[in-house]
Amino acid sequence: SGLGGDELFGGYSIFKQSAWLQRLRWLNLLPRRSRAISGRAIQRLYPGVAGSKIAAILAQPTVTPMSAYPFYRQVLSDEQCRELLTIAHLPPNRVSLLLQDLPGFDTLPVLGRTTVDEISTYMQHVLLRDTDQMSMAHALEVRVPFLDHELVELVISLEDCIKYPVTPKRLLVESLGDMLPPEVVNRPKMGFSLPFANWMRRELREFCDIRIRQLACRDSFNESSVLYYWDAFLAGDPGISWSRIWTLLVLEHWLEKNDVN
């Protein structure tokens, strides 16, 4: 599997965003209140997921690539969780807690530290887990050569200027010379997204509607907010993507399957 290529060589947009935030360190000279007001203005201009995350990042005590990282991997924002739940206080951000347990990486270049964060969170807890489960279900042994520890140690220590993704996975592509044809190198990045939004509005509509209403009736959830989010998703609200609703549906399905009341 090529798993690890994006994380090591800057194939995700999060690497450009981290480098961008590093250049915007001067934002911390502004009062936090001013940054928060600017963030809310951006959120009104761009009412989708990206706008809400920018607003949350700018409202932090300090704006750095590391303080911003947990927001990139957060499905539901703290504000959304407070609207959906009836509990008084939210638990600490899980991604932040995972990163607190990674001492010794603070001296790495920004892109190297972003790689460590990606490996320690999304890649380890989602991508590698999914690869193992899906391959073992079909009796396949999947190897991940990009995660050879010596290669990882080398690449995370390189200066940002060597790895900065002017083009996708620049360092990896350049290391292969003329082995890759131009149409492969210059092809737009293609993810592995599935048409969940269409399915949830059509073929899975009944499945989703039943479970979202069951979840809304649970004591821990604010019924009106849960149903509002569901209706907003069905109406195409850009701030309520399918993944935010799917998270709630999977939770309810798990609770039901395990007889948790």
URMOKA-V410117 format. One record per pair of residues at least 12 apart in sequence whose ideal C-beta (glycine too) atoms are under 10 Angstrom apart, sorted by sequence separation. I is the first residue (numbers start at 1). J is the second residue. If there is no record, write none. Layout:
# URMOKA-V410117
i = <I I>
j = <J J>
This chain:
# URMOKA-V410117
i = <39 40 42 43 56 57 78 104 105 162 173 200 214 215 216 228 232 233 39 42 43 57 131 158 173 213 216 232 233 39 41 54 56 57 99 102 128 212 213 216 39 40 43 53 56 57 78 102 105 212 215 229 230 38 39 42 55 128 155 169 229 38 39 41 54 99 102 127 155 168 212 213 37 39 40 53 56 99 102 167 168 212 230 36 39 40 52 53 74 98 101 102 128 167 168 211 212 226 229 230 35 36 38 39 73 74 168 169 37 38 39 53 56 73 74 99 123 168 209 212 35 36 37 55 56 70 71 73 74 95 98 99 208 226 35 36 56 70 72 98 34 35 36 39 53 55 70 71 123 35 52 70 71 73 95 208 209 32 33 35 49 69 70 95 98 146 208 226 32 35 52 69 70 94 95 98 221 30 32 35 49 52 70 119 32 67 70 205 27 32 66 69 95 200 221 27 32 94 221 28 67 201 216 17 28 30 66 119 200 201 212 215 218 24 28 200 208 215 218 27 28 201 214 217 220 17 21 27 28 116 197 212 215 216 13 17 25 26 27 115 119 208 211 212 215 218 25 208 211 214 215 24 25 66 197 210 211 213 214 17 24 25 66 112 115 116 208 209 211 212 215 24 115 201 208 211 214 215 21 22 72 114 200 204 207 210 211 214 218 219 21 22 112 113 199 210 218 21 22 66 69 73 111 112 197 198 208 211 20 21 65 69 72 73 111 112 196 197 200 204 211 18 19 21 64 65 72 112 114 196 197 200 207 210 18 21 66 70 109 111 112 113 195 196 199 17 18 20 21 65 66 69 73 108 109 111 112 115 194 197 65 69 72 73 108 109 111 193 196 197 200 15 18 72 107 108 109 110 111 196 14 17 18 66 70 105 109 111 112 17 65 69 73 108 109 111 73 109 111 14 18 109 110 111 14 17 14 13 14 12 22 23 22 21 22 19 19 18 19 22 18 15 16 18 19 15 18 14 17 18 15 18 14 15 10 9 12 8 14 15 8 10 14 10 9 12 7 8 7 10 14 6 7 7 8 12 4 7 8 6 7 4 4 7 8 7 6 7 4 3 7 6 4 3 4 3 1 1 3 3 1 84 84 86 86 87 1 86 87 85 86 84 85 86 9 84 85 86 8 22 84 3 5 7 8 83 84 86 3 4 5 6 7 82 85 1 3 4 5 19 83 84 85 1 2 3 4 5 18 19 83 84 1 2 3 4 8 82 83 1 2 3 4 8 19 84 1 7 10 15 19 80 83 84 1 8 9 19 83 4 8 4 7 8 15 16 7 15 16 80 8 10 15 16 4 13 10 12 76 9 10 11 15 8 10 9 10 12 10 11 12 10 11 6 9 10 11 80 9 10 80 84 8 9 10 11 6 9 10 77 5 6 8 9 5 8 9 80 84 9 6 9 75 2 5 76 77 75 76 75 76 2 75 76 75 76 75 13 12 11 12 6 52 51 52 50 51 48 49 50 47 48 49 47 48 49 46 47 48 49 46 48 49 49 43>
j = <51 52 54 55 68 69 90 116 117 174 185 212 226 227 228 240 244 245 52 55 56 70 144 171 186 226 229 245 246 53 55 68 70 71 113 116 142 226 227 230 54 55 58 68 71 72 93 117 120 227 230 244 245 54 55 58 71 144 171 185 245 55 56 58 71 116 119 144 172 185 229 230 55 57 58 71 74 117 120 185 186 230 248 55 58 59 71 72 93 117 120 121 147 186 187 230 231 245 248 249 55 56 58 59 93 94 188 189 58 59 60 74 77 94 95 120 144 189 230 233 57 58 59 77 78 92 93 95 96 117 120 121 230 248 58 59 79 93 95 121 58 59 60 63 77 79 94 95 147 60 77 95 96 98 120 233 234 58 59 61 75 95 96 121 124 172 234 252 59 62 79 96 97 121 122 125 248 58 60 63 77 80 98 147 61 96 99 234 57 62 96 99 125 230 251 58 63 125 252 60 99 233 248 50 61 63 99 152 233 234 245 248 251 58 62 234 242 249 252 62 63 236 249 252 255 53 57 63 64 152 233 248 251 252 50 54 62 63 64 152 156 245 248 249 252 255 63 246 249 252 253 63 64 105 236 249 250 252 253 57 64 65 106 152 155 156 248 249 251 252 255 65 156 242 249 252 255 256 63 64 114 156 242 246 249 252 253 256 260 261 64 65 155 156 242 253 261 65 66 110 113 117 155 156 241 242 252 255 65 66 110 114 117 118 156 157 241 242 245 249 256 64 65 67 110 111 118 158 160 242 243 246 253 256 65 68 113 117 156 158 159 160 242 243 246 65 66 68 69 113 114 117 121 156 157 159 160 163 242 245 114 118 121 122 157 158 160 242 245 246 249 65 68 122 157 158 159 160 161 246 65 68 69 117 121 156 160 162 163 69 117 121 125 160 161 163 126 162 164 68 72 163 164 165 69 72 72 72 73 72 109 110 110 110 111 109 110 110 111 114 111 110 111 113 114 111 114 111 114 115 114 117 114 115 111 111 114 111 117 118 112 114 118 115 115 118 114 115 115 118 122 115 116 117 118 122 115 118 119 118 119 118 119 122 123 123 123 124 123 123 127 127 127 127 128 128 127 128 130 131 131 215 216 218 219 220 135 220 221 220 221 220 221 222 146 221 222 223 146 160 222 142 144 146 147 222 223 225 143 144 145 146 147 222 225 142 144 145 146 160 224 225 226 143 144 145 146 147 160 161 225 226 144 145 146 147 151 225 226 145 146 147 148 152 163 228 146 152 155 160 164 225 228 229 147 154 155 165 229 151 155 152 155 156 163 164 156 164 165 229 158 160 165 166 155 165 163 165 229 163 164 165 169 163 165 165 166 168 167 168 169 168 169 165 168 169 170 239 169 170 240 244 169 170 171 172 168 171 172 239 168 169 171 172 169 172 173 244 248 174 172 175 241 169 172 243 244 243 244 244 245 172 246 247 247 248 248 189 189 189 191 189 238 238 239 238 239 237 238 239 237 238 239 238 239 240 238 239 240 241 239 241 243 244 239>
